[in-house]
Amino acid sequence: MASVPTTDELKKLKVVELKQKLTELGLSTQGLKADLIARLHEHYVEESQTENDEDEDGTPMQENGKYIYPYKI
């Protein structure tokens, strides 16, 4: 599992670099630098959570035949 870059780490990147990363991920490149950082950080956090919630084969984790949710429903 890759670590999620902090917003402080992303702030060190130039706008051009942020837009390049967003484009590679298929995300919008519109907005101020703060918007780009927030969008990119949110993507990395969601991606990290998805990796944690799935088995190696990509299916949601199960315990005793029931899906395991990372939060209460």
Predicted model as a PDB file, atoms N, CA, C, CB and O in Angstrom, pLDDT in the B-factor column:
MODEL        1                                                                  
ATOM      1  N   MET A   1       0.841  -1.166   0.000  1.00 49.00           N  
ATOM      2  CA  MET A   1       0.000   0.000   0.000  1.00 49.00           C  
ATOM      3  C   MET A   1       0.894   1.240   0.000  1.00 49.00           C  
ATOM      4  CB  MET A   1      -0.961  -0.008   1.215  1.00 49.00           C  
ATOM      5  O   MET A   1       1.811   1.359   0.812  1.00 49.00           O  
ATOM      6  N   ALA A   2       0.613   2.154  -0.919  1.00 61.00           N  
ATOM      7  CA  ALA A   2       1.383   3.388  -0.988  1.00 61.00           C  
ATOM      8  C   ALA A   2       0.865   4.375   0.054  1.00 61.00           C  
ATOM      9  CB  ALA A   2       1.310   4.003  -2.406  1.00 61.00           C  
ATOM     10  O   ALA A   2      -0.316   4.379   0.400  1.00 61.00           O  
ATOM     11  N   SER A   3       1.774   5.205   0.541  1.00 82.00           N  
ATOM     12  CA  SER A   3       1.349   6.194   1.529  1.00 82.00           C  
ATOM     13  C   SER A   3       0.689   7.374   0.825  1.00 82.00           C  
ATOM     14  CB  SER A   3       2.548   6.671   2.383  1.00 82.00           C  
ATOM     15  O   SER A   3       1.003   7.682  -0.325  1.00 82.00           O  
ATOM     16  N   VAL A   4      -0.216   8.018   1.523  1.00 87.00           N  
ATOM     17  CA  VAL A   4      -0.938   9.169   0.987  1.00 87.00           C  
ATOM     18  C   VAL A   4      -0.113  10.422   1.245  1.00 87.00           C  
ATOM     19  CB  VAL A   4      -2.357   9.293   1.624  1.00 87.00           C  
ATOM     20  O   VAL A   4       0.258  10.687   2.389  1.00 87.00           O  
ATOM     21  N   PRO A   5       0.182  11.204   0.195  1.00 91.00           N  
ATOM     22  CA  PRO A   5       0.936  12.435   0.422  1.00 91.00           C  
ATOM     23  C   PRO A   5       0.105  13.431   1.232  1.00 91.00           C  
ATOM     24  CB  PRO A   5       1.364  13.061  -0.920  1.00 91.00           C  
ATOM     25  O   PRO A   5      -1.104  13.546   1.036  1.00 91.00           O  
ATOM     26  N   THR A   6       0.757  14.136   2.129  1.00 92.00           N  
ATOM     27  CA  THR A   6       0.056  15.135   2.937  1.00 92.00           C  
ATOM     28  C   THR A   6      -0.200  16.377   2.097  1.00 92.00           C  
ATOM     29  CB  THR A   6       0.869  15.494   4.209  1.00 92.00           C  
ATOM     30  O   THR A   6       0.413  16.560   1.045  1.00 92.00           O  
ATOM     31  N   THR A   7      -1.103  17.225   2.563  1.00 92.00           N  
ATOM     32  CA  THR A   7      -1.357  18.473   1.847  1.00 92.00           C  
ATOM     33  C   THR A   7      -0.107  19.342   1.847  1.00 92.00           C  
ATOM     34  CB  THR A   7      -2.540  19.233   2.477  1.00 92.00           C  
ATOM     35  O   THR A   7       0.142  20.062   0.880  1.00 92.00           O  
ATOM     36  N   ASP A   8       0.682  19.287   2.915  1.00 94.00           N  
ATOM     37  CA  ASP A   8       1.932  20.055   2.950  1.00 94.00           C  
ATOM     38  C   ASP A   8       2.901  19.585   1.866  1.00 94.00           C  
ATOM     39  CB  ASP A   8       2.594  19.935   4.332  1.00 94.00           C  
ATOM     40  O   ASP A   8       3.590  20.400   1.251  1.00 94.00           O  
ATOM     41  N   GLU A   9       2.953  18.279   1.633  1.00 94.00           N  
ATOM     42  CA  GLU A   9       3.818  17.753   0.574  1.00 94.00           C  
ATOM     43  C   GLU A   9       3.312  18.205  -0.793  1.00 94.00           C  
ATOM     44  CB  GLU A   9       3.885  16.208   0.639  1.00 94.00           C  
ATOM     45  O   GLU A   9       4.103  18.542  -1.674  1.00 94.00           O  
ATOM     46  N   LEU A  10       1.988  18.211  -0.964  1.00 95.00           N  
ATOM     47  CA  LEU A  10       1.412  18.620  -2.244  1.00 95.00           C  
ATOM     48  C   LEU A  10       1.588  20.119  -2.471  1.00 95.00           C  
ATOM     49  CB  LEU A  10      -0.073  18.249  -2.304  1.00 95.00           C  
ATOM     50  O   LEU A  10       1.719  20.556  -3.614  1.00 95.00           O  
ATOM     51  N   LYS A  11       1.593  20.912  -1.399  1.00 96.00           N  
ATOM     52  CA  LYS A  11       1.783  22.365  -1.521  1.00 96.00           C  
ATOM     53  C   LYS A  11       3.151  22.701  -2.097  1.00 96.00           C  
ATOM     54  CB  LYS A  11       1.615  23.042  -0.159  1.00 96.00           C  
ATOM     55  O   LYS A  11       3.328  23.766  -2.687  1.00 96.00           O  
ATOM     56  N   LYS A  12       4.110  21.817  -1.935  1.00 96.00           N  
ATOM     57  CA  LYS A  12       5.464  22.053  -2.444  1.00 96.00           C  
ATOM     58  C   LYS A  12       5.545  21.916  -3.962  1.00 96.00           C  
ATOM     59  CB  LYS A  12       6.438  21.088  -1.792  1.00 96.00           C  
ATOM     60  O   LYS A  12       6.500  22.382  -4.584  1.00 96.00           O  
ATOM     61  N   LEU A  13       4.527  21.266  -4.561  1.00 96.00           N  
ATOM     62  CA  LEU A  13       4.516  21.094  -6.010  1.00 96.00           C  
ATOM     63  C   LEU A  13       4.058  22.382  -6.690  1.00 96.00           C  
ATOM     64  CB  LEU A  13       3.601  19.918  -6.412  1.00 96.00           C  
ATOM     65  O   LEU A  13       3.305  23.163  -6.107  1.00 96.00           O  
ATOM     66  N   LYS A  14       4.511  22.599  -7.913  1.00 97.00           N  
ATOM     67  CA  LYS A  14       4.069  23.737  -8.707  1.00 97.00           C  
ATOM     68  C   LYS A  14       2.709  23.407  -9.310  1.00 97.00           C  
ATOM     69  CB  LYS A  14       5.105  24.089  -9.818  1.00 97.00           C  
ATOM     70  O   LYS A  14       2.345  22.238  -9.438  1.00 97.00           O  
ATOM     71  N   VAL A  15       1.961  24.445  -9.679  1.00 97.00           N  
ATOM     72  CA  VAL A  15       0.637  24.261 -10.263  1.00 97.00           C  
ATOM     73  C   VAL A  15       0.716  23.361 -11.491  1.00 97.00           C  
ATOM     74  CB  VAL A  15       0.017  25.616 -10.632  1.00 97.00           C  
ATOM     75  O   VAL A  15      -0.142  22.498 -11.682  1.00 97.00           O  
ATOM     76  N   VAL A  16       1.723  23.552 -12.314  1.00 97.00           N  
ATOM     77  CA  VAL A  16       1.894  22.725 -13.519  1.00 97.00           C  
ATOM     78  C   VAL A  16       2.024  21.251 -13.136  1.00 97.00           C  
ATOM     79  CB  VAL A  16       3.139  23.182 -14.327  1.00 97.00           C  
ATOM     80  O   VAL A  16       1.448  20.387 -13.796  1.00 97.00           O  
ATOM     81  N   GLU A  17       2.776  20.961 -12.076  1.00 96.00           N  
ATOM     82  CA  GLU A  17       2.968  19.573 -11.628  1.00 96.00           C  
ATOM     83  C   GLU A  17       1.663  19.002 -11.070  1.00 96.00           C  
ATOM     84  CB  GLU A  17       4.085  19.496 -10.556  1.00 96.00           C  
ATOM     85  O   GLU A  17       1.333  17.842 -11.318  1.00 96.00           O  
ATOM     86  N   LEU A  18       0.929  19.812 -10.322  1.00 96.00           N  
ATOM     87  CA  LEU A  18      -0.362  19.359  -9.785  1.00 96.00           C  
ATOM     88  C   LEU A  18      -1.332  19.040 -10.922  1.00 96.00           C  
ATOM     89  CB  LEU A  18      -0.971  20.435  -8.849  1.00 96.00           C  
ATOM     90  O   LEU A  18      -2.013  18.015 -10.903  1.00 96.00           O  
ATOM     91  N   LYS A  19      -1.383  19.929 -11.908  1.00 97.00           N  
ATOM     92  CA  LYS A  19      -2.281  19.715 -13.051  1.00 97.00           C  
ATOM     93  C   LYS A  19      -1.888  18.471 -13.843  1.00 97.00           C  
ATOM     94  CB  LYS A  19      -2.273  20.943 -13.971  1.00 97.00           C  
ATOM     95  O   LYS A  19      -2.751  17.755 -14.352  1.00 97.00           O  
ATOM     96  N   GLN A  20      -0.592  18.217 -13.945  1.00 96.00           N  
ATOM     97  CA  GLN A  20      -0.133  17.023 -14.661  1.00 96.00           C  
ATOM     98  C   GLN A  20      -0.615  15.761 -13.939  1.00 96.00           C  
ATOM     99  CB  GLN A  20       1.418  17.019 -14.785  1.00 96.00           C  
ATOM    100  O   GLN A  20      -1.106  14.825 -14.572  1.00 96.00           O  
ATOM    101  N   LYS A  21      -0.473  15.745 -12.625  1.00 95.00           N  
ATOM    102  CA  LYS A  21      -0.919  14.583 -11.848  1.00 95.00           C  
ATOM    103  C   LYS A  21      -2.434  14.404 -11.961  1.00 95.00           C  
ATOM    104  CB  LYS A  21      -0.510  14.736 -10.368  1.00 95.00           C  
ATOM    105  O   LYS A  21      -2.920  13.284 -12.118  1.00 95.00           O  
ATOM    106  N   LEU A  22      -3.175  15.508 -11.880  1.00 96.00           N  
ATOM    107  CA  LEU A  22      -4.629  15.443 -11.996  1.00 96.00           C  
ATOM    108  C   LEU A  22      -5.046  14.930 -13.373  1.00 96.00           C  
ATOM    109  CB  LEU A  22      -5.248  16.822 -11.735  1.00 96.00           C  
ATOM    110  O   LEU A  22      -5.965  14.118 -13.483  1.00 96.00           O  
ATOM    111  N   THR A  23      -4.376  15.400 -14.418  1.00 96.00           N  
ATOM    112  CA  THR A  23      -4.676  14.957 -15.778  1.00 96.00           C  
ATOM    113  C   THR A  23      -4.421  13.457 -15.918  1.00 96.00           C  
ATOM    114  CB  THR A  23      -3.833  15.742 -16.802  1.00 96.00           C  
ATOM    115  O   THR A  23      -5.227  12.743 -16.515  1.00 96.00           O  
ATOM    116  N   GLU A  24      -3.306  12.980 -15.371  1.00 95.00           N  
ATOM    117  CA  GLU A  24      -2.978  11.550 -15.435  1.00 95.00           C  
ATOM    118  C   GLU A  24      -4.049  10.702 -14.744  1.00 95.00           C  
ATOM    119  CB  GLU A  24      -1.605  11.288 -14.791  1.00 95.00           C  
ATOM    120  O   GLU A  24      -4.297   9.560 -15.133  1.00 95.00           O  
ATOM    121  N   LEU A  25      -4.676  11.271 -13.720  1.00 94.00           N  
ATOM    122  CA  LEU A  25      -5.708  10.554 -12.967  1.00 94.00           C  
ATOM    123  C   LEU A  25      -7.108  10.775 -13.537  1.00 94.00           C  
ATOM    124  CB  LEU A  25      -5.678  10.985 -11.512  1.00 94.00           C  
ATOM    125  O   LEU A  25      -8.078  10.207 -13.036  1.00 94.00           O  
ATOM    126  N   GLY A  26      -7.217  11.595 -14.576  1.00 96.00           N  
ATOM    127  CA  GLY A  26      -8.505  11.863 -15.190  1.00 96.00           C  
ATOM    128  C   GLY A  26      -9.378  12.796 -14.365  1.00 96.00           C  
ATOM    129  O   GLY A  26     -10.604  12.750 -14.463  1.00 96.00           O  
ATOM    130  N   LEU A  27      -8.750  13.646 -13.551  1.00 96.00           N  
ATOM    131  CA  LEU A  27      -9.483  14.570 -12.699  1.00 96.00           C  
ATOM    132  C   LEU A  27      -9.418  15.981 -13.269  1.00 96.00           C  
ATOM    133  CB  LEU A  27      -8.927  14.544 -11.269  1.00 96.00           C  
ATOM    134  O   LEU A  27      -8.544  16.292 -14.079  1.00 96.00           O  
ATOM    135  N   SER A  28     -10.344  16.829 -12.843  1.00 96.00           N  
ATOM    136  CA  SER A  28     -10.401  18.211 -13.303  1.00 96.00           C  
ATOM    137  C   SER A  28      -9.147  18.984 -12.898  1.00 96.00           C  
ATOM    138  CB  SER A  28     -11.644  18.900 -12.747  1.00 96.00           C  
ATOM    139  O   SER A  28      -8.605  18.796 -11.808  1.00 96.00           O  
ATOM    140  N   THR A  29      -8.701  19.856 -13.800  1.00 97.00           N  
ATOM    141  CA  THR A  29      -7.539  20.696 -13.517  1.00 97.00           C  
ATOM    142  C   THR A  29      -7.950  22.153 -13.316  1.00 97.00           C  
ATOM    143  CB  THR A  29      -6.517  20.589 -14.653  1.00 97.00           C  
ATOM    144  O   THR A  29      -7.100  23.044 -13.330  1.00 97.00           O  
ATOM    145  N   GLN A  30      -9.238  22.400 -13.129  1.00 97.00           N  
ATOM    146  CA  GLN A  30      -9.760  23.759 -12.962  1.00 97.00           C  
ATOM    147  C   GLN A  30      -9.654  24.205 -11.507  1.00 97.00           C  
ATOM    148  CB  GLN A  30     -11.223  23.838 -13.435  1.00 97.00           C  
ATOM    149  O   GLN A  30      -9.798  23.395 -10.592  1.00 97.00           O  
ATOM    150  N   GLY A  31      -9.402  25.492 -11.298  1.00 96.00           N  
ATOM    151  CA  GLY A  31      -9.416  26.056  -9.961  1.00 96.00           C  
ATOM    152  C   GLY A  31      -8.069  26.590  -9.519  1.00 96.00           C  
ATOM    153  O   GLY A  31      -7.069  26.512 -10.233  1.00 96.00           O  
ATOM    154  N   LEU A  32      -8.083  27.135  -8.318  1.00 97.00           N  
ATOM    155  CA  LEU A  32      -6.866  27.667  -7.710  1.00 97.00           C  
ATOM    156  C   LEU A  32      -5.980  26.537  -7.215  1.00 97.00           C  
ATOM    157  CB  LEU A  32      -7.208  28.617  -6.556  1.00 97.00           C  
ATOM    158  O   LEU A  32      -6.413  25.386  -7.148  1.00 97.00           O  
ATOM    159  N   LYS A  33      -4.743  26.862  -6.868  1.00 97.00           N  
ATOM    160  CA  LYS A  33      -3.798  25.854  -6.389  1.00 97.00           C  
ATOM    161  C   LYS A  33      -4.381  25.089  -5.205  1.00 97.00           C  
ATOM    162  CB  LYS A  33      -2.463  26.510  -5.993  1.00 97.00           C  
ATOM    163  O   LYS A  33      -4.229  23.870  -5.121  1.00 97.00           O  
ATOM    164  N   ALA A  34      -5.046  25.792  -4.293  1.00 96.00           N  
ATOM    165  CA  ALA A  34      -5.647  25.139  -3.125  1.00 96.00           C  
ATOM    166  C   ALA A  34      -6.704  24.115  -3.554  1.00 96.00           C  
ATOM    167  CB  ALA A  34      -6.276  26.190  -2.186  1.00 96.00           C  
ATOM    168  O   ALA A  34      -6.828  23.054  -2.942  1.00 96.00           O  
ATOM    169  N   ASP A  35      -7.464  24.438  -4.604  1.00 96.00           N  
ATOM    170  CA  ASP A  35      -8.470  23.501  -5.126  1.00 96.00           C  
ATOM    171  C   ASP A  35      -7.806  22.261  -5.705  1.00 96.00           C  
ATOM    172  CB  ASP A  35      -9.339  24.181  -6.197  1.00 96.00           C  
ATOM    173  O   ASP A  35      -8.266  21.141  -5.486  1.00 96.00           O  
ATOM    174  N   LEU A  36      -6.732  22.467  -6.440  1.00 96.00           N  
ATOM    175  CA  LEU A  36      -6.012  21.343  -7.055  1.00 96.00           C  
ATOM    176  C   LEU A  36      -5.439  20.427  -5.983  1.00 96.00           C  
ATOM    177  CB  LEU A  36      -4.883  21.855  -7.974  1.00 96.00           C  
ATOM    178  O   LEU A  36      -5.509  19.204  -6.098  1.00 96.00           O  
ATOM    179  N   ILE A  37      -4.873  21.023  -4.944  1.00 96.00           N  
ATOM    180  CA  ILE A  37      -4.296  20.245  -3.843  1.00 96.00           C  
ATOM    181  C   ILE A  37      -5.383  19.433  -3.149  1.00 96.00           C  
ATOM    182  CB  ILE A  37      -3.587  21.171  -2.828  1.00 96.00           C  
ATOM    183  O   ILE A  37      -5.211  18.242  -2.890  1.00 96.00           O  
ATOM    184  N   ALA A  38      -6.498  20.085  -2.851  1.00 95.00           N  
ATOM    185  CA  ALA A  38      -7.600  19.398  -2.165  1.00 95.00           C  
ATOM    186  C   ALA A  38      -8.128  18.243  -3.002  1.00 95.00           C  
ATOM    187  CB  ALA A  38      -8.737  20.382  -1.853  1.00 95.00           C  
ATOM    188  O   ALA A  38      -8.380  17.157  -2.480  1.00 95.00           O  
ATOM    189  N   ARG A  39      -8.298  18.477  -4.310  1.00 96.00           N  
ATOM    190  CA  ARG A  39      -8.820  17.441  -5.208  1.00 96.00           C  
ATOM    191  C   ARG A  39      -7.865  16.255  -5.289  1.00 96.00           C  
ATOM    192  CB  ARG A  39      -9.061  18.019  -6.611  1.00 96.00           C  
ATOM    193  O   ARG A  39      -8.292  15.101  -5.241  1.00 96.00           O  
ATOM    194  N   LEU A  40      -6.592  16.538  -5.410  1.00 95.00           N  
ATOM    195  CA  LEU A  40      -5.587  15.483  -5.513  1.00 95.00           C  
ATOM    196  C   LEU A  40      -5.476  14.707  -4.204  1.00 95.00           C  
ATOM    197  CB  LEU A  40      -4.226  16.076  -5.895  1.00 95.00           C  
ATOM    198  O   LEU A  40      -5.408  13.477  -4.208  1.00 95.00           O  
ATOM    199  N   HIS A  41      -5.457  15.427  -3.090  1.00 94.00           N  
ATOM    200  CA  HIS A  41      -5.358  14.767  -1.781  1.00 94.00           C  
ATOM    201  C   HIS A  41      -6.585  13.889  -1.536  1.00 94.00           C  
ATOM    202  CB  HIS A  41      -5.215  15.816  -0.648  1.00 94.00           C  
ATOM    203  O   HIS A  41      -6.457  12.763  -1.055  1.00 94.00           O  
ATOM    204  N   GLU A  42      -7.760  14.396  -1.861  1.00 94.00           N  
ATOM    205  CA  GLU A  42      -8.990  13.618  -1.685  1.00 94.00           C  
ATOM    206  C   GLU A  42      -8.943  12.334  -2.509  1.00 94.00           C  
ATOM    207  CB  GLU A  42     -10.218  14.454  -2.081  1.00 94.00           C  
ATOM    208  O   GLU A  42      -9.359  11.272  -2.044  1.00 94.00           O  
ATOM    209  N   HIS A  43      -8.433  12.442  -3.737  1.00 94.00           N  
ATOM    210  CA  HIS A  43      -8.306  11.253  -4.585  1.00 94.00           C  
ATOM    211  C   HIS A  43      -7.391  10.212  -3.941  1.00 94.00           C  
ATOM    212  CB  HIS A  43      -7.768  11.641  -5.971  1.00 94.00           C  
ATOM    213  O   HIS A  43      -7.725   9.028  -3.885  1.00 94.00           O  
ATOM    214  N   TYR A  44      -6.237  10.665  -3.458  1.00 92.00           N  
ATOM    215  CA  TYR A  44      -5.280   9.732  -2.844  1.00 92.00           C  
ATOM    216  C   TYR A  44      -5.867   9.078  -1.590  1.00 92.00           C  
ATOM    217  CB  TYR A  44      -3.971  10.465  -2.489  1.00 92.00           C  
ATOM    218  O   TYR A  44      -5.655   7.887  -1.358  1.00 92.00           O  
ATOM    219  N   VAL A  45      -6.597   9.841  -0.788  1.00 91.00           N  
ATOM    220  CA  VAL A  45      -7.209   9.299   0.428  1.00 91.00           C  
ATOM    221  C   VAL A  45      -8.256   8.253   0.056  1.00 91.00           C  
ATOM    222  CB  VAL A  45      -7.848  10.430   1.277  1.00 91.00           C  
ATOM    223  O   VAL A  45      -8.280   7.165   0.631  1.00 91.00           O  
ATOM    224  N   GLU A  46      -9.124   8.581  -0.907  1.00 90.00           N  
ATOM    225  CA  GLU A  46     -10.156   7.628  -1.333  1.00 90.00           C  
ATOM    226  C   GLU A  46      -9.541   6.371  -1.922  1.00 90.00           C  
ATOM    227  CB  GLU A  46     -11.090   8.274  -2.354  1.00 90.00           C  
ATOM    228  O   GLU A  46     -10.013   5.265  -1.659  1.00 90.00           O  
ATOM    229  N   GLU A  47      -8.491   6.533  -2.716  1.00 87.00           N  
ATOM    230  CA  GLU A  47      -7.808   5.386  -3.321  1.00 87.00           C  
ATOM    231  C   GLU A  47      -7.201   4.491  -2.237  1.00 87.00           C  
ATOM    232  CB  GLU A  47      -6.708   5.864  -4.301  1.00 87.00           C  
ATOM    233  O   GLU A  47      -7.263   3.265  -2.327  1.00 87.00           O  
ATOM    234  N   SER A  48      -6.624   5.106  -1.232  1.00 85.00           N  
ATOM    235  CA  SER A  48      -6.022   4.365  -0.126  1.00 85.00           C  
ATOM    236  C   SER A  48      -7.083   3.582   0.643  1.00 85.00           C  
ATOM    237  CB  SER A  48      -5.279   5.322   0.820  1.00 85.00           C  
ATOM    238  O   SER A  48      -6.865   2.428   1.011  1.00 85.00           O  
ATOM    239  N   GLN A  49      -8.232   4.216   0.883  1.00 83.00           N  
ATOM    240  CA  GLN A  49      -9.316   3.544   1.605  1.00 83.00           C  
ATOM    241  C   GLN A  49      -9.864   2.385   0.788  1.00 83.00           C  
ATOM    242  CB  GLN A  49     -10.443   4.534   1.939  1.00 83.00           C  
ATOM    243  O   GLN A  49     -10.185   1.332   1.340  1.00 83.00           O  
ATOM    244  N   THR A  50      -9.972   2.572  -0.524  1.00 76.00           N  
ATOM    245  CA  THR A  50     -10.460   1.513  -1.398  1.00 76.00           C  
ATOM    246  C   THR A  50      -9.518   0.319  -1.361  1.00 76.00           C  
ATOM    247  CB  THR A  50     -10.617   2.027  -2.834  1.00 76.00           C  
ATOM    248  O   THR A  50      -9.962  -0.828  -1.322  1.00 76.00           O  
ATOM    249  N   GLU A  51      -8.210   0.591  -1.373  1.00 71.00           N  
ATOM    250  CA  GLU A  51      -7.230  -0.488  -1.308  1.00 71.00           C  
ATOM    251  C   GLU A  51      -7.345  -1.232   0.014  1.00 71.00           C  
ATOM    252  CB  GLU A  51      -5.808   0.060  -1.489  1.00 71.00           C  
ATOM    253  O   GLU A  51      -7.180  -2.452   0.052  1.00 71.00           O  
ATOM    254  N   ASN A  52      -7.622  -0.522   1.087  1.00 66.00           N  
ATOM    255  CA  ASN A  52      -7.750  -1.147   2.398  1.00 66.00           C  
ATOM    256  C   ASN A  52      -9.031  -1.958   2.521  1.00 66.00           C  
ATOM    257  CB  ASN A  52      -7.705  -0.094   3.483  1.00 66.00           C  
ATOM    258  O   ASN A  52      -9.080  -2.921   3.285  1.00 66.00           O  
ATOM    259  N   ASP A  53     -10.070  -1.582   1.778  1.00 60.00           N  
ATOM    260  CA  ASP A  53     -11.373  -2.221   1.897  1.00 60.00           C  
ATOM    261  C   ASP A  53     -11.547  -3.421   0.984  1.00 60.00           C  
ATOM    262  CB  ASP A  53     -12.442  -1.230   1.611  1.00 60.00           C  
ATOM    263  O   ASP A  53     -12.560  -4.115   1.066  1.00 60.00           O  
ATOM    264  N   GLU A  54     -10.585  -3.674   0.122  1.00 55.00           N  
ATOM    265  CA  GLU A  54     -10.720  -4.763  -0.835  1.00 55.00           C  
ATOM    266  C   GLU A  54      -9.662  -5.835  -0.606  1.00 55.00           C  
ATOM    267  CB  GLU A  54     -10.625  -4.229  -2.258  1.00 55.00           C  
ATOM    268  O   GLU A  54      -8.550  -5.558  -0.156  1.00 55.00           O  
ATOM    269  N   ASP A  55     -10.045  -7.067  -0.928  1.00 51.00           N  
ATOM    270  CA  ASP A  55      -9.086  -8.155  -0.917  1.00 51.00           C  
ATOM    271  C   ASP A  55      -8.140  -7.966  -2.096  1.00 51.00           C  
ATOM    272  CB  ASP A  55      -9.798  -9.540  -0.980  1.00 51.00           C  
ATOM    273  O   ASP A  55      -8.322  -7.064  -2.913  1.00 51.00           O  
ATOM    274  N   GLU A  56      -7.141  -8.815  -2.173  1.00 54.00           N  
ATOM    275  CA  GLU A  56      -6.174  -8.725  -3.258  1.00 54.00           C  
ATOM    276  C   GLU A  56      -6.819  -8.901  -4.623  1.00 54.00           C  
ATOM    277  CB  GLU A  56      -5.094  -9.755  -3.070  1.00 54.00           C  
ATOM    278  O   GLU A  56      -6.319  -8.364  -5.611  1.00 54.00           O  
ATOM    279  N   ASP A  57      -7.923  -9.647  -4.700  1.00 55.00           N  
ATOM    280  CA  ASP A  57      -8.575  -9.861  -5.997  1.00 55.00           C  
ATOM    281  C   ASP A  57      -9.545  -8.742  -6.342  1.00 55.00           C  
ATOM    282  CB  ASP A  57      -9.309 -11.191  -6.000  1.00 55.00           C  
ATOM    283  O   ASP A  57     -10.212  -8.810  -7.374  1.00 55.00           O  
ATOM    284  N   GLY A  58      -9.643  -7.708  -5.501  1.00 55.00           N  
ATOM    285  CA  GLY A  58     -10.476  -6.554  -5.805  1.00 55.00           C  
ATOM    286  C   GLY A  58     -11.893  -6.625  -5.277  1.00 55.00           C  
ATOM    287  O   GLY A  58     -12.677  -5.700  -5.487  1.00 55.00           O  
ATOM    288  N   THR A  59     -12.237  -7.711  -4.593  1.00 56.00           N  
ATOM    289  CA  THR A  59     -13.592  -7.807  -4.051  1.00 56.00           C  
ATOM    290  C   THR A  59     -13.621  -7.250  -2.634  1.00 56.00           C  
ATOM    291  CB  THR A  59     -14.091  -9.273  -4.067  1.00 56.00           C  
ATOM    292  O   THR A  59     -12.616  -7.305  -1.925  1.00 56.00           O  
ATOM    293  N   PRO A  60     -14.782  -6.706  -2.212  1.00 57.00           N  
ATOM    294  CA  PRO A  60     -14.873  -6.205  -0.840  1.00 57.00           C  
ATOM    295  C   PRO A  60     -14.578  -7.314   0.165  1.00 57.00           C  
ATOM    296  CB  PRO A  60     -16.264  -5.609  -0.576  1.00 57.00           C  
ATOM    297  O   PRO A  60     -14.886  -8.481  -0.080  1.00 57.00           O  
ATOM    298  N   MET A  61     -13.989  -6.949   1.282  1.00 57.00           N  
ATOM    299  CA  MET A  61     -13.638  -7.936   2.295  1.00 57.00           C  
ATOM    300  C   MET A  61     -14.905  -8.482   2.949  1.00 57.00           C  
ATOM    301  CB  MET A  61     -12.700  -7.320   3.358  1.00 57.00           C  
ATOM    302  O   MET A  61     -15.890  -7.766   3.129  1.00 57.00           O  
ATOM    303  N   GLN A  62     -14.855  -9.760   3.298  1.00 55.00           N  
ATOM    304  CA  GLN A  62     -15.986 -10.405   3.945  1.00 55.00           C  
ATOM    305  C   GLN A  62     -15.507 -11.156   5.168  1.00 55.00           C  
ATOM    306  CB  GLN A  62     -16.709 -11.352   2.976  1.00 55.00           C  
ATOM    307  O   GLN A  62     -14.373 -11.631   5.227  1.00 55.00           O  
ATOM    308  N   GLU A  63     -16.389 -11.252   6.138  1.00 56.00           N  
ATOM    309  CA  GLU A  63     -16.117 -12.024   7.339  1.00 56.00           C  
ATOM    310  C   GLU A  63     -17.370 -12.827   7.645  1.00 56.00           C  
ATOM    311  CB  GLU A  63     -15.709 -11.105   8.546  1.00 56.00           C  
ATOM    312  O   GLU A  63     -18.449 -12.256   7.801  1.00 56.00           O  
ATOM    313  N   ASN A  64     -17.240 -14.135   7.732  1.00 59.00           N  
ATOM    314  CA  ASN A  64     -18.383 -15.019   7.963  1.00 59.00           C  
ATOM    315  C   ASN A  64     -19.488 -14.791   6.943  1.00 59.00           C  
ATOM    316  CB  ASN A  64     -18.930 -14.816   9.366  1.00 59.00           C  
ATOM    317  O   ASN A  64     -20.670 -14.811   7.286  1.00 59.00           O  
ATOM    318  N   GLY A  65     -19.099 -14.572   5.675  1.00 58.00           N  
ATOM    319  CA  GLY A  65     -20.069 -14.413   4.608  1.00 58.00           C  
ATOM    320  C   GLY A  65     -20.714 -13.043   4.540  1.00 58.00           C  
ATOM    321  O   GLY A  65     -21.586 -12.826   3.698  1.00 58.00           O  
ATOM    322  N   LYS A  66     -20.317 -12.105   5.399  1.00 59.00           N  
ATOM    323  CA  LYS A  66     -20.902 -10.767   5.386  1.00 59.00           C  
ATOM    324  C   LYS A  66     -19.819  -9.755   5.023  1.00 59.00           C  
ATOM    325  CB  LYS A  66     -21.545 -10.422   6.764  1.00 59.00           C  
ATOM    326  O   LYS A  66     -18.653  -9.903   5.389  1.00 59.00           O  
ATOM    327  N   TYR A  67     -20.240  -8.721   4.293  1.00 56.00           N  
ATOM    328  CA  TYR A  67     -19.296  -7.668   3.927  1.00 56.00           C  
ATOM    329  C   TYR A  67     -18.879  -6.887   5.159  1.00 56.00           C  
ATOM    330  CB  TYR A  67     -19.907  -6.727   2.880  1.00 56.00           C  
ATOM    331  O   TYR A  67     -19.677  -6.643   6.064  1.00 56.00           O  
ATOM    332  N   ILE A  68     -17.617  -6.501   5.174  1.00 55.00           N  
ATOM    333  CA  ILE A  68     -17.073  -5.712   6.282  1.00 55.00           C  
ATOM    334  C   ILE A  68     -17.052  -4.263   5.820  1.00 55.00           C  
ATOM    335  CB  ILE A  68     -15.629  -6.208   6.711  1.00 55.00           C  
ATOM    336  O   ILE A  68     -16.451  -3.941   4.795  1.00 55.00           O  
ATOM    337  N   TYR A  69     -17.697  -3.404   6.565  1.00 56.00           N  
ATOM    338  CA  TYR A  69     -17.729  -1.977   6.253  1.00 56.00           C  
ATOM    339  C   TYR A  69     -16.811  -1.236   7.217  1.00 56.00           C  
ATOM    340  CB  TYR A  69     -19.179  -1.417   6.331  1.00 56.00           C  
ATOM    341  O   TYR A  69     -16.769  -1.560   8.404  1.00 56.00           O  
ATOM    342  N   PRO A  70     -16.063  -0.226   6.710  1.00 55.00           N  
ATOM    343  CA  PRO A  70     -15.137   0.500   7.571  1.00 55.00           C  
ATOM    344  C   PRO A  70     -15.848   1.479   8.514  1.00 55.00           C  
ATOM    345  CB  PRO A  70     -14.135   1.247   6.722  1.00 55.00           C  
ATOM    346  O   PRO A  70     -15.201   2.163   9.307  1.00 55.00           O  
ATOM    347  N   TYR A  71     -17.179   1.540   8.421  1.00 51.00           N  
ATOM    348  CA  TYR A  71     -17.949   2.460   9.250  1.00 51.00           C  
ATOM    349  C   TYR A  71     -19.291   1.817   9.586  1.00 51.00           C  
ATOM    350  CB  TYR A  71     -18.152   3.827   8.532  1.00 51.00           C  
ATOM    351  O   TYR A  71     -19.695   0.841   8.954  1.00 51.00           O  
ATOM    352  N   LYS A  72     -19.964   2.359  10.564  1.00 48.00           N  
ATOM    353  CA  LYS A  72     -21.280   1.833  10.918  1.00 48.00           C  
ATOM    354  C   LYS A  72     -22.322   2.353   9.945  1.00 48.00           C  
ATOM    355  CB  LYS A  72     -21.655   2.214  12.364  1.00 48.00           C  
ATOM    356  O   LYS A  72     -22.284   3.511   9.528  1.00 48.00           O  
ATOM    357  N   ILE A  73     -23.244   1.486   9.592  1.00 44.00           N  
ATOM    358  CA  ILE A  73     -24.314   1.874   8.657  1.00 44.00           C  
ATOM    359  C   ILE A  73     -25.565   2.171   9.461  1.00 44.00           C  
ATOM    360  CB  ILE A  73     -24.589   0.751   7.594  1.00 44.00           C  
ATOM    361  O   ILE A  73     -26.598   2.519   8.889  1.00 44.00           O  
TER     362      ILE A  73                                                      
ENDMDL                                                                          
END                                                                             
